[in-house]
Amino acid sequence: MPKTSYDIIIIGAGCAGLTAAVYARRAGKSVLLLERETFGGQIAFSPKVENYPAVPSASGEELSNNMFEQATGLGADTELETVLEIIPEGSTKKVLTDYGEYTCKALIAATGMKHRHMGLANENELIGKGVSYCAVCDGVFYKDRDAVVFGGGDTALQDALFLSEFCKSVTVVHRRKEFRGEKWLVDALKKRKNVNFVLDNIVSELIGDKKLDALVLTNTVTGEKTQLPADALFVAIGQLPQTEVFKGLIQIDSEGFIIAGEDCRTSLDGIFVAGDCRTKQIRQLTTAAADGAVAALSACKYIDQNNR
């Protein structure tokens, strides 16, 4: 009979979830990892990762596979299932999925977040081939080339500033006349000779087959279309935390992030949070791994205290 009861269930098998599984298994707890899409999370789609300690360079797929194999090698169980509901039942939690039902003593939310996509026809096909959602992750691969940043908030402006250090040119495309980001970022960009601004425009089409060659821009005022050659497009139009299943169960802020401090404890005993879906300032692989370790150790401590 398949196992359905665990010490810890981790929802989400990205860097945070896989790290939590490693720490929980090393502490002797039974672990189930539930993932609805891809083991390894968003980083699995990155062509190269060069900012993870002790790994000078690796593909996101390679790094993700190594994390997955480490967690499962230690005995963590995995299932590709979508969590539909979480029901507190005294000292345990019942987790209902599209395929089954599980119980656990502690639960870790590591559902991460998704970059908001543009919804263009060949957008997914060009990810890693010129289209990116993380300038810090992928920007260095476009040194001395022409890059475009689409967005008008702090993230987009910070991305443009970062890219301007090594890209031949950086064009910032924003749908409005005024930026939503901080003024000092706009002022700093205006001082960069290789930075251009195209306002009142959106990216409406991606041109390219095996790689990105150019963009079609549409003026939001006149409807006029123009073509802009580009080697890379960095999309920074917002991020969406994947926390829908936790709404009404634990405290979530107005943007959808699960509220928790550095101890990764949520507002409900027995539920912890790790990674990008947590309220915090910096979201990188290293901070996801750190959260995973903290959440797992906190969950283990919670279980041990309840077992006394």
C-alpha positions in Angstrom: 0.0 0.0 0.0 1.5 3.4 -1.0 2.8 5.6 1.9 0.5 8.5 2.7 1.6 9.7 6.1 4.8 11.7 6.6 6.7 13.7 9.1 7.1 16.6 6.7 5.4 17.4 3.4 7.1 20.0 1.2 5.0 21.6 -1.4 7.3 22.8 -4.2 10.5 21.1 -5.4 12.6 24.1 -6.5 15.9 25.0 -4.8 14.2 25.8 -1.5 12.1 22.7 -1.4 14.9 20.4 -2.4 17.2 21.9 0.2 14.6 21.5 2.8 14.2 17.8 1.9 17.9 17.3 2.2 18.0 18.8 5.7 14.9 17.0 6.9 16.1 13.6 5.7 19.5 14.1 7.3 17.6 14.8 10.5 15.8 11.5 10.2 12.4 12.7 9.2 10.2 11.1 6.5 9.7 13.5 3.7 7.3 13.8 0.7 8.0 16.4 -2.0 4.9 17.5 -4.0 5.6 19.3 -7.2 3.0 20.2 -9.9 5.3 21.1 -12.8 9.1 20.5 -12.9 11.5 19.2 -10.2 14.1 21.9 -9.8 11.8 24.9 -10.3 12.4 27.8 -12.6 16.2 27.5 -12.5 15.9 24.3 -14.4 15.2 26.4 -17.5 18.3 28.7 -17.2 21.0 27.9 -19.8 23.8 28.7 -17.4 24.1 29.3 -13.6 27.3 31.0 -12.5 26.3 32.6 -9.2 25.9 29.5 -7.0 28.8 28.8 -4.5 31.3 26.1 -5.4 29.6 25.7 -8.9 31.6 28.1 -11.2 29.4 27.2 -14.2 26.5 24.8 -14.8 23.3 24.6 -16.7 20.2 25.1 -14.6 19.1 21.7 -15.6 22.3 20.1 -14.4 22.1 22.0 -11.1 18.5 21.1 -10.6 19.1 17.4 -11.4 22.0 17.3 -8.8 19.7 18.8 -6.1 16.9 16.4 -7.0 19.2 13.3 -6.9 20.7 14.4 -3.6 17.3 14.7 -2.0 15.9 11.5 -3.4 19.2 9.7 -2.7 18.7 10.5 0.9 15.2 8.9 0.8 12.8 11.7 0.1 9.7 10.6 -1.7 8.4 12.6 -4.7 5.1 13.0 -6.5 4.1 15.1 -9.5 0.8 16.3 -8.1 -1.1 19.5 -7.7 -2.1 20.5 -4.2 -5.8 21.4 -4.1 -6.4 22.0 -0.4 -4.7 21.9 3.0 -6.8 21.0 6.0 -5.5 21.4 9.6 -6.5 18.5 11.8 -5.2 19.1 15.3 -1.5 18.4 15.4 -1.5 17.1 11.8 -2.2 18.6 8.4 -4.1 16.8 5.6 -3.0 17.6 2.1 -5.4 16.9 -0.7 -4.0 16.7 -4.3 -5.5 15.9 -7.7 -4.3 12.3 -7.3 -4.4 11.5 -3.6 -4.5 12.4 0.1 -1.6 12.7 2.5 -1.1 13.7 6.1 1.9 15.2 7.8 3.1 16.5 11.2 4.6 19.6 9.6 4.3 21.3 6.2 6.7 23.5 4.3 5.4 25.9 1.6 8.1 26.2 -1.1 5.9 27.0 -4.0 8.0 29.8 -5.3 6.8 32.4 -7.8 6.5 32.8 -11.5 7.7 35.8 -13.5 4.8 37.4 -15.2 4.9 36.5 -18.9 3.9 38.7 -21.8 1.7 36.1 -23.3 3.2 36.3 -26.8 3.0 33.5 -29.3 6.6 32.1 -29.3 7.6 33.5 -25.9 8.1 30.1 -24.2 10.1 28.7 -27.2 12.6 31.6 -26.9 13.3 31.3 -23.2 17.0 30.8 -22.8 17.4 31.8 -26.5 17.3 35.5 -26.0 14.3 35.9 -23.7 15.0 36.0 -20.0 13.3 37.0 -16.7 16.4 37.4 -14.6 19.1 39.9 -15.6 21.3 38.9 -12.7 21.2 35.3 -13.8 21.6 35.6 -17.5 22.8 39.2 -18.3 26.5 38.4 -18.3 26.0 36.1 -21.3 25.1 39.1 -23.4 28.3 41.1 -22.9 28.9 43.6 -25.7 25.5 42.9 -27.2 22.2 44.8 -27.5 19.8 44.2 -24.7 16.2 45.3 -24.1 14.5 45.6 -20.7 10.7 45.6 -20.7 9.1 47.1 -17.6 8.9 50.3 -15.6 9.3 49.4 -12.0 12.3 49.2 -9.7 13.2 45.7 -10.9 13.3 46.8 -14.5 15.3 49.9 -13.8 17.8 47.9 -11.6 18.1 45.3 -14.4 18.9 48.0 -16.9 21.5 49.6 -14.7 23.1 46.2 -14.1 23.1 45.4 -17.8 24.5 48.8 -18.8 27.8 47.8 -17.1 28.7 45.3 -19.8 26.1 45.3 -22.7 26.8 47.3 -25.8 23.4 49.0 -25.5 20.4 48.8 -23.2 16.9 49.9 -24.3 14.3 50.3 -21.7 10.7 49.8 -23.0 7.9 50.9 -20.8 4.1 51.1 -21.5 3.7 54.5 -19.9 5.3 57.9 -20.2 6.4 57.9 -16.5 8.3 55.2 -14.7 6.9 53.6 -11.6 10.4 53.0 -10.2 12.4 55.2 -7.9 13.6 58.5 -9.4 17.2 58.0 -8.5 17.3 54.8 -10.6 15.8 56.8 -13.6 18.4 59.6 -13.1 21.2 57.1 -12.9 20.1 55.4 -16.1 19.9 58.8 -17.9 23.6 59.3 -17.2 24.5 56.1 -18.9 25.5 56.8 -22.6 24.6 53.3 -23.7 21.0 53.4 -22.2 18.0 54.4 -24.4 14.3 54.8 -23.4 11.3 53.9 -25.5 8.2 55.0 -23.6 4.5 54.6 -24.3 5.3 51.3 -25.9 4.9 47.6 -25.3 6.6 44.5 -26.7 3.9 43.0 -28.9 5.8 40.4 -31.0 9.1 38.4 -30.8 10.9 37.8 -34.0 13.2 34.8 -34.3 13.1 31.1 -34.6 16.2 29.4 -33.0 17.1 32.7 -31.2 15.7 36.2 -30.6 16.5 38.5 -33.5 14.2 41.5 -33.0 11.1 42.8 -31.2 8.0 44.4 -32.5 6.9 47.4 -30.4 3.4 48.9 -30.3 2.8 52.5 -29.2 0.1 52.5 -26.5 -1.1 55.9 -27.6 -1.0 55.8 -31.4 -1.0 52.1 -32.1 2.0 52.5 -34.4 4.3 49.5 -34.7 8.1 49.6 -35.0 10.8 46.9 -35.1 13.7 46.9 -32.7 16.7 44.6 -33.3 17.8 42.9 -30.1 20.0 40.1 -28.9 18.3 39.7 -25.6 15.0 40.7 -23.9 14.8 40.9 -20.2 11.1 40.9 -19.1 10.5 42.6 -15.8 6.7 43.2 -15.7 6.1 41.7 -12.3 6.2 38.4 -10.5 3.4 36.2 -9.2 3.8 34.2 -6.0 2.3 30.7 -6.2 0.4 30.8 -2.9 -3.3 30.5 -3.9 -3.7 27.2 -2.0 -2.7 28.9 1.3 -5.1 31.8 1.1 -7.4 31.8 4.1 -5.1 29.4 5.9 -2.1 31.5 6.8 -1.3 35.2 6.7 -0.4 36.4 3.2 0.4 40.0 2.3 -1.4 42.2 -0.3 0.9 41.0 -3.1 0.4 37.3 -2.4 3.6 36.5 -0.4 3.4 34.4 2.7 4.3 36.5 5.7 7.2 35.1 7.7 10.5 36.3 9.1 14.0 34.7 8.9 12.8 31.8 11.1 10.4 30.8 8.2 7.5 30.3 10.6 4.1 31.2 9.3 1.0 32.4 11.3 -0.2 28.8 11.8 1.8 26.3 13.9 3.2 23.5 11.9 3.4 25.4 8.6 6.7 26.9 7.5 7.7 28.7 4.3 10.9 28.8 2.3 12.1 30.5 -0.9 10.7 33.1 -3.2 7.1 32.9 -2.0 8.2 34.3 1.4 8.1 38.0 2.3 11.8 39.2 1.8 14.0 41.5 -0.1 16.4 39.3 -2.0 15.3 36.3 -4.1 18.2 34.3 -5.4 19.2 30.6 -5.5 21.4 31.1 -2.4 18.6 32.7 -0.4 16.2 30.0 -1.4 18.7 27.3 -0.2 19.1 29.2 3.1 15.4 29.3 3.6 15.1 25.6 2.8 17.6 24.8 5.5 16.0 27.1 8.1 12.4 25.9 7.4 13.4 22.2 7.5 15.3 22.5 10.8 12.4 24.6 12.3 9.9 21.9 11.2 12.1 19.2 12.7 12.3 21.1 16.0 8.5 21.6 16.0 7.9 17.9 15.4 10.4 16.9 18.1 8.8 19.3 20.7 5.3 17.9 20.0 6.5 14.3 20.4 7.8 14.9 23.9 
